[in-house]
Amino acid sequence: MLFDFERDFAGSLRCIPMIARQKLDIVGIKLSLRQWSRFTREERGQLADLPCETVPEQATYRALVAHLIAARSDEPLRQLATRGLEAWQEEDQMPDAVRTQAQADGIAPPTPRQWAALLPLQRFALVKLARSKHENENFVPAMREFGLVQQHAGLLHDAGASPGSAAVSPARLRLPN
């Protein structure tokens, strides 16, 4: 599964898609883009497609990633500090990073009800995009794709805003090119 906002850079699997990033976070492996690029296209697709929900699936996934790193890369396997990364799993509590990024982009953060209604992968993507220093230009497109921001006549509106509420001017909003 690829999100629309990542199709340009992850559609070819040259970059690590959110679905694979989520699984890597779950199993506690930090994978560099250099390591990812050394895997075959089929291996990258497998890492995007393999299930990683149950403990046995996670063990299988972790073993496969460890094997691929050892077989294809001259870099060691690096553990990912998983503490604090599980914030996306909390459907009843939106992380401050998401709220802060939304405000920095001049849009309203998701409401508690909107946050709870998101799929776990959508929540993961918003947390990751809010924390990322080099990819947060995709935060607004992700919010829009998830139905949290709508664009009308060149203006962005909050998805749950009342008809008379103010829109955010494009001049105040960083949009990707």
C-alpha positions in Angstrom: 0.0 0.0 0.0 1.3 3.4 -1.0 -0.2 6.7 -0.2 -0.8 9.2 -3.0 1.6 11.7 -1.3 4.5 9.2 -1.5 3.9 7.8 -5.0 6.4 10.2 -6.7 9.3 9.1 -4.5 8.3 5.7 -3.2 6.2 4.3 -6.1 9.3 2.8 -7.7 10.4 1.5 -4.3 13.6 3.5 -4.6 12.7 5.1 -1.3 11.3 3.4 1.7 7.5 3.6 1.7 5.6 4.3 4.9 4.2 0.8 5.0 7.8 -0.6 5.2 8.9 2.2 7.6 6.1 1.2 9.9 7.2 -2.4 9.9 10.8 -1.5 10.4 9.8 0.6 13.4 7.7 -2.2 14.8 10.6 -4.7 14.7 13.1 -2.1 15.9 15.5 -1.9 12.9 16.9 1.4 11.6 17.4 0.9 7.8 19.4 3.4 5.8 18.3 4.4 2.3 21.7 3.1 1.2 20.9 -0.4 2.6 17.4 -0.3 1.2 18.8 0.5 -2.3 21.0 -2.5 -2.2 18.0 -4.9 -1.9 16.5 -6.1 -5.2 13.2 -4.6 -6.4 11.5 -7.9 -5.4 13.0 -7.9 -1.9 11.9 -4.3 -1.4 8.4 -5.3 -2.5 8.5 -8.2 -0.2 9.4 -5.9 2.7 6.5 -3.7 1.8 4.0 -6.6 1.4 4.9 -9.0 4.2 2.6 -9.0 7.2 4.1 -7.7 10.5 1.3 -7.7 13.0 1.7 -10.9 15.2 4.7 -11.7 17.2 5.7 -14.6 14.8 5.2 -12.3 11.8 7.4 -9.7 13.4 10.1 -12.3 14.1 10.0 -13.5 10.5 10.1 -9.9 9.2 13.0 -9.0 11.5 14.9 -12.1 10.5 14.4 -11.3 6.8 15.6 -7.7 7.1 18.6 -8.9 9.1 19.4 -11.5 6.4 19.1 -8.9 3.6 21.3 -6.4 5.4 24.0 -9.1 6.0 23.7 -10.4 2.4 23.5 -7.1 0.4 25.0 -4.4 2.5 28.4 -3.6 3.9 26.8 -1.8 6.8 25.8 -3.5 10.1 22.2 -4.0 11.3 21.3 -1.0 13.5 18.8 -1.2 16.3 16.2 1.4 16.4 15.3 2.9 19.8 11.6 2.1 19.9 10.8 4.1 23.0 8.5 6.9 22.1 7.9 5.6 18.5 4.6 3.9 19.4 2.7 7.2 19.6 0.9 6.5 16.4 -0.7 3.4 18.1 -2.6 5.6 20.5 -5.9 6.4 18.8 -7.1 8.3 21.9 -4.1 10.7 22.2 -2.6 12.6 19.3 1.2 13.3 19.7 2.2 16.9 20.2 4.5 16.6 17.1 1.4 16.3 14.9 -0.2 19.3 16.5 3.0 21.3 16.3 3.5 20.5 12.6 -0.1 21.3 11.7 0.2 24.7 13.4 3.6 25.3 11.7 1.9 24.7 8.4 -1.0 27.0 9.2 -3.7 24.3 9.4 -5.7 22.9 12.2 -4.5 19.6 13.7 -6.9 16.6 13.5 -9.6 16.7 16.1 -9.6 13.9 18.7 -12.4 12.2 16.7 -10.6 12.5 13.4 -7.4 11.2 15.0 -9.2 8.1 16.4 -10.8 7.4 13.0 -7.5 7.3 11.1 -6.1 3.9 10.2 -2.9 3.0 12.2 -0.8 3.4 9.1 -2.2 6.9 8.5 -1.5 7.9 12.1 2.0 6.4 11.7 2.6 8.5 8.6 1.5 11.7 10.2 3.7 11.1 13.2 6.7 10.3 11.0 6.1 13.3 8.7 5.7 15.6 11.7 9.0 14.4 13.2 11.0 14.2 10.0 13.2 17.2 9.2 13.6 16.4 5.5 10.1 15.2 4.6 7.6 17.4 6.5 6.7 19.0 3.1 4.5 16.0 2.7 2.6 16.6 5.9 -0.1 18.8 4.4 -0.6 16.5 1.4 -0.9 13.6 3.8 -3.5 15.5 5.9 -5.4 16.4 2.7 -5.2 12.8 1.5 -6.6 11.5 4.8 -9.5 13.9 4.6 -8.4 16.2 7.3 -7.8 19.2 5.0 -9.7 20.1 1.9 -8.7 22.4 -0.9 -11.3 24.6 -2.6 -10.7 27.4 -5.1 -7.0 27.7 -4.1 -7.7 27.9 -0.4 -7.2 25.2 2.2 -10.0 24.6 4.7 -10.1 22.4 7.8 -12.2 19.3 7.0 -14.6 19.8 9.9 -14.7 23.6 9.8 -18.0 25.5 9.7 -18.9 27.2 6.4 -18.1 30.6 7.7 -14.8 29.8 9.3 -11.6 31.4 7.9 -9.5 29.6 5.3 -5.8 29.5 5.4 -4.2 31.6 2.7 -1.8 29.8 0.4 0.8 32.5 1.1 0.9 31.3 4.7 1.1 27.6 3.9 4.1 25.7 2.6 2.9 23.5 -0.2 5.2 21.1 -2.1 6.0 21.9 -5.7 
